[in-house]
Protein backbone atom coordinates (compact mmCIF):
# COMPACT_ATOMS: atom_id res chain seq x y z
CA UNK A 1 0.00 0.00 0.00
CA UNK A 2 1.21 3.50 -0.84
CA UNK A 3 -0.21 6.77 0.43
CA UNK A 4 0.88 10.35 -0.12
CA UNK A 5 1.76 12.50 2.85
CA UNK A 6 -1.02 14.59 4.37
CA UNK A 7 -1.42 18.20 3.29
CA UNK A 8 0.69 20.64 5.28
CA UNK A 9 -1.03 21.85 8.44
CA UNK A 10 -1.37 25.53 9.25
CA UNK A 11 1.61 25.49 11.65
CA UNK A 12 3.90 23.92 9.03
CA UNK A 13 2.68 26.39 6.41
CA UNK A 14 3.33 29.34 8.74
CA UNK A 15 6.87 28.21 9.59
CA UNK A 16 7.59 27.60 5.91
CA UNK A 17 6.18 30.98 4.84
CA UNK A 18 8.14 32.84 7.54
CA UNK A 19 11.45 31.17 6.70
CA UNK A 20 11.01 31.67 2.95
CA UNK A 21 10.02 35.33 3.44
CA UNK A 22 13.03 35.88 5.70
CA UNK A 23 15.31 34.23 3.14
CA UNK A 24 13.93 36.36 0.30
CA UNK A 25 14.24 39.51 2.41
CA UNK A 26 17.86 38.79 3.32
CA UNK A 27 18.77 38.04 -0.30
CA UNK A 28 17.08 41.25 -1.53
CA UNK A 29 18.81 43.28 1.19
CA UNK A 30 22.13 41.71 0.21
CA UNK A 31 21.62 42.71 -3.43
CA UNK A 32 20.46 46.21 -2.52
CA UNK A 33 23.28 46.87 -0.05
CA UNK A 34 25.86 44.80 -1.94
CA UNK A 35 26.73 43.06 1.30
CA UNK A 36 28.79 39.88 1.10
CA UNK A 37 27.91 38.71 4.67
CA UNK A 38 24.19 39.14 3.98
CA UNK A 39 24.56 37.30 0.67
CA UNK A 40 26.30 34.44 2.48
CA UNK A 41 23.55 34.30 5.10
CA UNK A 42 20.81 34.37 2.44
CA UNK A 43 22.54 31.69 0.39
CA UNK A 44 22.88 29.48 3.46
CA UNK A 45 19.16 29.89 4.28
CA UNK A 46 18.20 29.18 0.66
CA UNK A 47 20.33 26.01 0.62
CA UNK A 48 18.89 24.85 3.97
CA UNK A 49 15.36 25.50 2.69
CA UNK A 50 16.04 23.48 -0.45
CA UNK A 51 17.44 20.61 1.64
CA UNK A 52 14.36 20.66 3.89
CA UNK A 53 12.09 20.61 0.82
CA UNK A 54 13.93 17.65 -0.73
CA UNK A 55 13.95 15.72 2.57
CA UNK A 56 10.29 16.30 3.44
CA UNK A 57 8.17 13.12 3.28
CA UNK A 58 6.26 12.80 0.03
CA UNK A 59 4.65 9.39 0.55
CA UNK A 60 4.65 6.32 2.77
CA UNK A 61 4.81 2.74 1.52
CA UNK A 62 3.97 -0.48 3.28
CA UNK A 63 5.26 -3.63 1.59
CA UNK A 64 6.18 -7.00 3.06
CA UNK A 65 5.18 -5.61 6.45
CA UNK A 66 7.92 -2.96 6.34
CA UNK A 67 7.45 0.80 6.34
CA UNK A 68 9.26 2.94 3.78
CA UNK A 69 9.25 6.72 4.08
CA UNK A 70 9.79 8.24 0.62
CA UNK A 71 11.17 11.76 0.35
CA UNK A 72 11.37 13.93 -2.73
CA UNK A 73 14.99 12.82 -2.79
CA UNK A 74 15.57 9.29 -1.52
CA UNK A 75 13.83 6.96 0.90
CA UNK A 76 14.28 5.32 4.29
CA UNK A 77 13.15 1.76 5.01
CA UNK A 78 12.36 0.43 8.46
CA UNK A 79 12.23 -3.08 9.91
CA UNK A 80 9.07 -5.18 10.28
CA UNK A 81 6.06 -3.22 11.59
CA UNK A 82 4.68 -4.73 14.81
CA UNK A 83 2.06 -2.13 15.76
CA UNK A 84 0.33 0.71 13.97
CA UNK A 85 -2.43 2.97 15.29
CA UNK A 86 -3.64 6.55 15.05
CA UNK A 87 -2.05 8.59 17.82
CA UNK A 88 -5.49 9.80 18.93
CA UNK A 89 -6.40 6.17 19.71
CA UNK A 90 -3.21 5.57 21.69
CA UNK A 91 -2.95 8.91 23.51
CA UNK A 92 -6.17 10.92 23.65
CA UNK A 93 -4.56 14.33 24.29
CA UNK A 94 -1.28 13.83 22.43
CA UNK A 95 0.19 16.72 20.46
CA UNK A 96 3.39 17.00 18.42
CA UNK A 97 3.72 20.56 19.70
CA UNK A 98 4.32 19.19 23.21
CA UNK A 99 7.37 17.26 22.00
CA UNK A 100 10.97 18.35 22.30
CA UNK A 101 12.97 18.30 19.07
CA UNK A 102 16.32 16.62 19.71
CA UNK A 103 17.63 16.84 16.16
CA UNK A 104 15.98 17.66 12.87
CA UNK A 105 13.65 20.02 11.10
CA UNK A 106 10.89 21.50 13.21
CA UNK A 107 8.50 22.73 10.54
CA UNK A 108 10.12 23.90 7.29
CA UNK A 109 8.00 21.96 4.75
CA UNK A 110 7.67 19.17 7.36
CA UNK A 111 8.69 18.10 10.84
CA UNK A 112 11.35 15.43 10.54
CA UNK A 113 13.96 14.06 12.86
CA UNK A 114 14.31 12.83 16.42
CA UNK A 115 11.84 14.04 19.03
CA UNK A 116 11.07 13.25 22.67
CA UNK A 117 8.05 13.52 24.89
CA UNK A 118 7.01 12.00 28.20
CA UNK A 119 4.50 9.55 26.73
CA UNK A 120 6.43 8.16 23.77
CA UNK A 121 10.02 8.68 24.83
CA UNK A 122 12.38 9.15 21.89
CA UNK A 123 10.74 8.74 18.48
CA UNK A 124 11.30 9.59 14.83
CA UNK A 125 8.87 11.89 13.08
CA UNK A 126 8.28 12.21 9.35
CA UNK A 127 5.18 14.40 9.25
CA UNK A 128 3.84 17.14 7.03
CA UNK A 129 0.93 17.89 9.34
CA UNK A 130 0.85 18.66 13.06
CA UNK A 131 -2.89 18.00 13.27
CA UNK A 132 -3.40 15.20 15.83
CA UNK A 133 -5.98 13.43 13.63
CA UNK A 134 -3.41 13.09 10.80
CA UNK A 135 -0.74 11.38 12.92
CA UNK A 136 -0.05 7.66 13.00
CA UNK A 137 2.24 5.82 15.42
CA UNK A 138 4.18 2.96 13.86
CA UNK A 139 6.30 0.60 15.96
CA UNK A 140 8.83 -1.84 14.53
CA UNK A 141 10.31 -5.08 15.80
CA UNK A 142 13.54 -3.21 16.58
CA UNK A 143 11.61 -1.18 19.21
CA UNK A 144 11.61 1.96 17.09
CA UNK A 145 8.70 4.38 17.25
CA UNK A 146 7.92 6.39 14.14
CA UNK A 147 5.23 9.04 13.76
CA UNK A 148 4.00 9.61 10.20
CA UNK A 149 1.18 11.58 8.59
CA UNK A 150 -0.37 9.71 5.66
CA UNK A 151 -3.28 11.33 3.85
CA UNK A 152 -5.69 8.67 5.19
CA UNK A 153 -4.25 7.42 8.50
CA UNK A 154 -7.14 5.05 9.29
CA UNK A 155 -6.79 3.14 6.02
CA UNK A 156 -3.00 3.03 6.40
CA UNK A 157 -3.34 1.69 9.97
CA UNK A 158 -5.70 -1.05 8.75
CA UNK A 159 -3.21 -2.02 6.05
CA UNK A 160 -0.47 -2.17 8.70
CA UNK A 161 -2.58 -4.46 10.86
CA UNK A 162 -3.18 -6.83 7.93
CA UNK A 163 0.52 -6.92 6.95
CA UNK A 164 2.01 -7.29 10.45
TATA-V675633 format. One record per residue. N is the residue number from 1. OMEGA is omega in whole degrees, -180 to 180 (none if undefined). Layout:
n->{N:N}
omega->{OMEGA:OMEGA}
//
This chain:
n->{1:2:3:4:5:6:7:8:9:10:11:12:13:14:15:16:17:18:19:20:21:22:23:24:25:26:27:28:29:30:31:32:33:34:35:36:37:38:39:40:41:42:43:44:45:46:47:48:49:50:51:52:53:54:55:56:57:58:59:60:61:62:63:64:65:66:67:68:69:70:71:72:73:74:75:76:77:78:79:80:81:82:83:84:85:86:87:88:89:90:91:92:93:94:95:96:97:98:99:100:101:102:103:104:105:106:107:108:109:110:111:112:113:114:115:116:117:118:119:120:121:122:123:124:125:126:127:128:129:130:131:132:133:134:135:136:137:138:139:140:141:142:143:144:145:146:147:148:149:150:151:152:153:154:155:156:157:158:159:160:161:162:163:164}
omega->{177:177:174:176:178:175:-180:177:-178:-179:178:178:-180:178:180:-180:-180:-179:-180:177:177:179:179:179:179:180:178:178:179:179:-179:-178:-177:-176:179:177:177:178:177:179:179:178:178:179:178:179:178:178:178:178:179:178:-178:-178:174:180:178:179:179:-180:175:178:-177:179:-179:-180:173:176:-178:178:175:178:178:-178:178:-177:-180:179:-178:179:179:-179:-180:-179:173:-178:178:179:-177:-179:-174:-175:-176:178:178:-179:179:180:180:179:179:179:176:-176:-176:176:177:-175:180:170:-178:176:-179:-180:176:166:-173:-175:-176:-172:179:179:174:177:174:-173:174:-180:176:178:-177:-179:-179:-171:-178:177:179:177:-179:-179:175:177:175:176:-178:176:-180:179:175:-178:178:-174:-179:179:179:178:177:179:176:-178:180:-176:-177:none}
//
